[in-house]
Amino acid sequence: YLDIADPSHWEIFEANVRSARLRQEKPMDIFLSEDFFVTWAKKLDLEILETRAPDCGQRTCILQKR
């Protein structure tokens, strides 16, 4: 996922804002944050097994049923 708190993802966010202002027809990226997954896991009774930021540029979050 693209983490809104990750400084390296901010350029992507700004590009999305520019595209929206220009009314360009293109898919918009969705930005999440680690606290979103913490809340989601609690509400859905899931356990966060791992979160990481691999070199591919997007973070991952691995969840498991309790």
Phi, psi and omega in degrees: 000158175271120185268118182298336180274352182274116182304330181288344179267352185296323179299322178294318178300313180298323177295323177295319179296315178301316179298319179294318180296326179274001181055039177286141178270097178206154178297140177264143176282150177253131180252135178236183175216162184300324180295334174300314182290327176298312179296314180301315180299316179298313183294327183259008180055049177247160177247135175277115180276322184196143168231141180205163179241085180290171183293351183286350176102348177240145179279159175233152177222122181255122181246155179218145174295144178280000000 
